Amino acid sequence: RPAWEAWESSDIVYLSPDAKEVLEEIDESKVYCIGGLVDRTVAKRASLDLAASVGVQRTARLPIKEALPYGVFNEALNVDTVLRVLLKYR
């Protein structure tokens, strides 16, 4: 069952590399959905558009651009990498 059917949309933070909001802290009262696709190519805005289409109110991205001192061309990460980051910094 999808997260947006199991929890209130106000309790969900949908993580997408295309989100405008930067995730600065992890709120353990929220449910974090990792937007992911099983594909070899990066589909721009796919996870962001999905979140909007199902009524999720909040989207955020990891602070990759802000954390790295050099230019980053691709902010899309593997699902397991995003999970490891969330577990490390919660």
N, C-alpha and C positions, 0 to 999 in steps of 0.2 A: 504494500500500500504506500503510495507517495506521501512524503512528509506533509504536504499541504492538505491532505485528507486526514492525517492523524493529529495534527496540531493546529492551533489558531494561527492565522497568517501573521499576526502581530508578534508571535513567539519565534518566528522563523527568520534567520539571516541566510540568504542565498548567496553563496560565494561565487563570484564570476570575475574573470580577469578583465572584463569590460565595464565593471561597475565604476561609478564615479567616486563613491564613498570609500575611503581607506579604512580598513579594519585596524583600529588602534589598540583595542583591548578586547578580551574574550569575556563575555558575560555568560556565566555558567547556567543562568536561568533561560537562556535561548537555545534553540535548536539550529545547528549550522548544517546547511545542505551544501555539499560540494558539487558545483555544476560541472559535469563531465560528459564527454562524448567518447565513444569507442571508435576512433578513426585515426588515420595517419596524418590528416591535415587539420589545421586549426580553422574552425568555422567561427568567424567573428560574430559576436553578439548572440550566439545561439543560446547559451545558458542565461544570459540577461533577458532575452526575449521570452524564453520559457518561463522564467520567474514572473515576469509581467503578465503573461497570458493566464497564469493560474492564480493570480491575485496576491502573490507574496509582496508584502509592503516594503521590505528592506533588503537591499543587496549591498554587498561590500566586496572589496578585493584586498588581497594581501599587499602590504607595503613594499613591494619588490623594487619599484623605481626609486622610492625614497630611501631604501636601505642600502642600495648598492651605489658605490661612488662613480661608476661608469655607466654609459648608456646601455639600456636593456631593450632589445628589439622584440622579444617575445615574452609576454608575462604568463602565458599558459603553462601550467605545470601538470605533471601526472597527478592523478587522484591520490595515490599513496604518498607522494611528496607533500601535498597540501595537508593531508591527515597528520603526517609527522610534524609539520610546522605547528599545527593547532595543538597537538598533544604536548609539544615542547614548551610552548609559550602560554599555556592556559593557567 
